Amino acid sequence: MTNHLTCILATQTLKPTSTRRSATYQQSFADYDFIQSLKSHNTGEMYERYLKKPKEEVRCLLEKVDQRVDQLKLIDTLQSLGIGYHFKKEIKEALRIISVDDCNMGDDLYATALRFGLLRQHGFEVSQDVFNGFKVYKGDFMESLCEDTKGILSLYEASYLAFEGETMMDEARAFTTMHLTDALKGKSFEQKLARQVEHARG
């Protein structure tokens, strides 16, 4: 392997905290190409030996990353690549802590929707009320959110995890569908993001 990942021990542990977190996050130090290298359909003893070290490094990341949004991004990446099953125990434990942590994602729609979606996928309780901060006093979603395509896409995907009777999530789906459709027609996206939007909308 040409990519190397160093396990960084953070001074902050994964304990529930009531401290309000800033919506300004550092870029995740989990290298995408490194994580993608874990995705393989090969089997056998040689394959398992090859994966042993990188798998341990990813486990270390899941346990030691101190920014909640970086944990969520890492979990989402592992699942998107279809290799989350390698880390079922670690993902479950990280999400358990996140579920009881009174962390506030501020005005970061992407992080809020990603947290909501991952917790719902893994059976943890999370209320649709986490999106109240993205609505105006009349109850509609803020039109300014349409500038945040990544956030809108994350909210669109989260809306499909609604329970029966969650009208806010129904509104979120209608709102995001309209804006993603308009965005694809009228804007030039980074290629990767454009593919994600097209894939999500089917």
Contacts in CASP RR format, 6 or more apart in sequence:
PFRMAT RR
TARGET T0000
AUTHOR 0000-0000-0000
METHOD contacts of the structure
MODEL  1
MTNHLTCILATQTLKPTSTRRSATYQQSFADYDFIQSLKSHNTGEMYERY
LKKPKEEVRCLLEKVDQRVDQLKLIDTLQSLGIGYHFKKEIKEALRIISV
DDCNMGDDLYATALRFGLLRQHGFEVSQDVFNGFKVYKGDFMESLCEDTK
GILSLYEASYLAFEGETMMDEARAFTTMHLTDALKGKSFEQKLARQVEHA
RG
1 34 0 8 1.000
1 37 0 8 1.000
1 54 0 8 1.000
3 31 0 8 1.000
3 33 0 8 1.000
3 34 0 8 1.000
3 37 0 8 1.000
4 34 0 8 1.000
5 29 0 8 1.000
5 30 0 8 1.000
5 31 0 8 1.000
5 34 0 8 1.000
5 54 0 8 1.000
5 57 0 8 1.000
5 61 0 8 1.000
7 57 0 8 1.000
7 60 0 8 1.000
7 61 0 8 1.000
7 64 0 8 1.000
8 29 0 8 1.000
8 64 0 8 1.000
9 64 0 8 1.000
10 64 0 8 1.000
10 65 0 8 1.000
10 66 0 8 1.000
11 66 0 8 1.000
12 66 0 8 1.000
13 66 0 8 1.000
14 63 0 8 1.000
14 66 0 8 1.000
14 94 0 8 1.000
14 97 0 8 1.000
15 97 0 8 1.000
16 97 0 8 1.000
16 100 0 8 1.000
16 101 0 8 1.000
16 102 0 8 1.000
17 101 0 8 1.000
17 102 0 8 1.000
17 103 0 8 1.000
18 102 0 8 1.000
19 103 0 8 1.000
20 104 0 8 1.000
20 106 0 8 1.000
21 68 0 8 1.000
21 103 0 8 1.000
21 104 0 8 1.000
21 105 0 8 1.000
21 106 0 8 1.000
22 106 0 8 1.000
23 105 0 8 1.000
23 106 0 8 1.000
23 107 0 8 1.000
23 108 0 8 1.000
23 111 0 8 1.000
25 67 0 8 1.000
25 69 0 8 1.000
25 70 0 8 1.000
25 108 0 8 1.000
25 111 0 8 1.000
26 67 0 8 1.000
26 70 0 8 1.000
28 65 0 8 1.000
28 67 0 8 1.000
28 70 0 8 1.000
28 73 0 8 1.000
28 74 0 8 1.000
29 70 0 8 1.000
30 58 0 8 1.000
30 61 0 8 1.000
30 65 0 8 1.000
30 70 0 8 1.000
30 73 0 8 1.000
30 74 0 8 1.000
30 77 0 8 1.000
32 77 0 8 1.000
34 54 0 8 1.000
35 58 0 8 1.000
35 74 0 8 1.000
35 77 0 8 1.000
35 78 0 8 1.000
35 81 0 8 1.000
35 83 0 8 1.000
36 81 0 8 1.000
37 54 0 8 1.000
38 51 0 8 1.000
38 54 0 8 1.000
38 55 0 8 1.000
38 58 0 8 1.000
38 81 0 8 1.000
38 83 0 8 1.000
38 86 0 8 1.000
39 81 0 8 1.000
39 82 0 8 1.000
39 83 0 8 1.000
40 47 0 8 1.000
40 51 0 8 1.000
51 86 0 8 1.000
55 86 0 8 1.000
55 87 0 8 1.000
58 74 0 8 1.000
58 78 0 8 1.000
58 86 0 8 1.000
58 87 0 8 1.000
59 87 0 8 1.000
59 90 0 8 1.000
61 74 0 8 1.000
62 71 0 8 1.000
62 74 0 8 1.000
62 75 0 8 1.000
62 87 0 8 1.000
62 90 0 8 1.000
62 91 0 8 1.000
62 94 0 8 1.000
63 90 0 8 1.000
63 94 0 8 1.000
65 71 0 8 1.000
65 74 0 8 1.000
68 98 0 8 1.000
68 101 0 8 1.000
68 103 0 8 1.000
68 105 0 8 1.000
68 111 0 8 1.000
68 115 0 8 1.000
69 105 0 8 1.000
69 108 0 8 1.000
69 111 0 8 1.000
69 114 0 8 1.000
71 94 0 8 1.000
71 98 0 8 1.000
72 98 0 8 1.000
72 111 0 8 1.000
72 114 0 8 1.000
72 115 0 8 1.000
72 118 0 8 1.000
73 114 0 8 1.000
75 84 0 8 1.000
75 91 0 8 1.000
75 94 0 8 1.000
75 95 0 8 1.000
75 118 0 8 1.000
76 114 0 8 1.000
76 118 0 8 1.000
78 84 0 8 1.000
78 86 0 8 1.000
78 87 0 8 1.000
78 91 0 8 1.000
79 91 0 8 1.000
84 91 0 8 1.000
91 122 0 8 1.000
92 122 0 8 1.000
95 118 0 8 1.000
95 119 0 8 1.000
95 122 0 8 1.000
95 124 0 8 1.000
96 124 0 8 1.000
98 115 0 8 1.000
98 119 0 8 1.000
99 119 0 8 1.000
99 124 0 8 1.000
99 125 0 8 1.000
99 126 0 8 1.000
105 111 0 8 1.000
105 112 0 8 1.000
105 115 0 8 1.000
106 112 0 8 1.000
107 133 0 8 1.000
107 134 0 8 1.000
109 134 0 8 1.000
109 145 0 8 1.000
109 148 0 8 1.000
109 151 0 8 1.000
109 152 0 8 1.000
109 154 0 8 1.000
109 155 0 8 1.000
110 148 0 8 1.000
110 150 0 8 1.000
110 151 0 8 1.000
110 154 0 8 1.000
112 130 0 8 1.000
112 131 0 8 1.000
112 134 0 8 1.000
113 131 0 8 1.000
113 151 0 8 1.000
113 154 0 8 1.000
113 155 0 8 1.000
113 157 0 8 1.000
113 158 0 8 1.000
114 154 0 8 1.000
114 158 0 8 1.000
115 126 0 8 1.000
115 130 0 8 1.000
116 126 0 8 1.000
116 128 0 8 1.000
116 130 0 8 1.000
116 131 0 8 1.000
116 158 0 8 1.000
116 161 0 8 1.000
117 126 0 8 1.000
117 157 0 8 1.000
117 158 0 8 1.000
117 161 0 8 1.000
119 125 0 8 1.000
119 126 0 8 1.000
120 126 0 8 1.000
120 158 0 8 1.000
120 161 0 8 1.000
121 161 0 8 1.000
128 162 0 8 1.000
128 166 0 8 1.000
128 168 0 8 1.000
128 169 0 8 1.000
129 168 0 8 1.000
131 155 0 8 1.000
131 168 0 8 1.000
131 172 0 8 1.000
132 168 0 8 1.000
134 141 0 8 1.000
134 142 0 8 1.000
134 145 0 8 1.000
135 141 0 8 1.000
135 142 0 8 1.000
135 168 0 8 1.000
136 142 0 8 1.000
140 171 0 8 1.000
140 175 0 8 1.000
141 171 0 8 1.000
141 172 0 8 1.000
141 175 0 8 1.000
145 151 0 8 1.000
145 152 0 8 1.000
145 155 0 8 1.000
145 179 0 8 1.000
146 152 0 8 1.000
146 179 0 8 1.000
146 182 0 8 1.000
146 183 0 8 1.000
149 180 0 8 1.000
149 183 0 8 1.000
149 187 0 8 1.000
149 189 0 8 1.000
149 193 0 8 1.000
149 197 0 8 1.000
150 193 0 8 1.000
152 176 0 8 1.000
152 179 0 8 1.000
152 180 0 8 1.000
152 183 0 8 1.000
153 176 0 8 1.000
153 180 0 8 1.000
153 193 0 8 1.000
153 196 0 8 1.000
153 197 0 8 1.000
153 200 0 8 1.000
155 172 0 8 1.000
155 175 0 8 1.000
155 176 0 8 1.000
156 172 0 8 1.000
156 173 0 8 1.000
156 176 0 8 1.000
156 177 0 8 1.000
156 180 0 8 1.000
156 200 0 8 1.000
156 201 0 8 1.000
157 200 0 8 1.000
158 169 0 8 1.000
158 172 0 8 1.000
159 169 0 8 1.000
159 170 0 8 1.000
159 172 0 8 1.000
159 173 0 8 1.000
159 176 0 8 1.000
160 173 0 8 1.000
161 169 0 8 1.000
162 169 0 8 1.000
162 170 0 8 1.000
162 173 0 8 1.000
163 169 0 8 1.000
177 201 0 8 1.000
180 197 0 8 1.000
180 200 0 8 1.000
180 201 0 8 1.000
181 201 0 8 1.000
183 189 0 8 1.000
183 197 0 8 1.000
184 194 0 8 1.000
184 197 0 8 1.000
184 198 0 8 1.000
184 201 0 8 1.000
189 197 0 8 1.000
END
